[in-house]
């Protein structure tokens, strides 16, 4: 298995932890708990928690070093552990590659420290929903599962709990791209679309980061892929694992005569019993069923969860129905691919979109034009989105705040329409996170609808 040996006691040192966000701090805590004190902490803009952590441990924190200092610091270390999302072009990453210093991820640390089974789910869209479904399905089957990874619990933190039998990891490209030892027993790739080009060197690097999780699987493992996605499908024979596909029409897990069917031919649940039935919900259901069953869930438990799970906040979440108009919060849709999927679930949409573009091609949103009643555009990307929609005949309005955007949308919508916040961009021009943006949208909707927000 290639890559640095990250087992306890075998790590090269000193160790550079670059970036002290949630995961970086968890990595520091985990290393210190295992007796590692030869740590170098570096952050360009450390928050209060990072400063307090360094002070409490008596470790030096290097803040925004210049190029010469970065070269010296990296060269003095035996391993670099970057925070997820540290750009490939960041000076620390450039220096590590140039000097041949190994780079690893928190997933590698966990793989060296804990031998319990791991399920990994990656994809441009749907990771959080599918990992949540899989964990619920396993728990309902009597298998103690814990969520970890690209959420509030890094895997290096989750493994401190002796209770879970299996970890369900939301595996972002940021983590996978620097992993060399992480080998999930079940690895699921949901879909692929351009994203994170502000972090990865280019689109092929982003694709390779996701595909790499199959490389370390063995013949007893399972690789689950989306048969409808051409990028995902071309990696179906990449590793040694048994391959299983999902697709409503052509997958091993598919829909036959209105019923979700497993690769064994067993019926799972009728489509009309699903709590959510939009096209992307169906794909998520098939992926989650395939993943959970491969990890030890029962068909009965899979069916129960799919019949009752009504989604997560900020992901095509209905926040109100008022005067014949449905208001939907899809703030998590920070890429065009997610917007296309969300709009595809509705016939007539007033779209609220915009924010800070991540260097992605917004012109692909032309695909949703036939379903748009109008578009209300916000944030830094408003003019770019207007250039996509207006020449295609879509009525566009620009708003300077969420309150104004919701008020404009209310005026444009007709009975039977859906007002959909699905931004195609990050929130970081106006808000600290997509969750803050979604919450503000729900607040503004309550103001317009007089508080009528019950789905």
Order of alpha helices (4+ residues) and beta strands (2+ residues): beta-alpha-beta-alpha-beta-alpha-beta-alpha-beta-alpha-beta-alpha-beta-alpha-beta-alpha-beta-alpha-beta-alpha-beta-beta-beta-beta-alpha-alpha-beta-beta-alpha-beta-beta-alpha-beta-alpha-beta-alpha
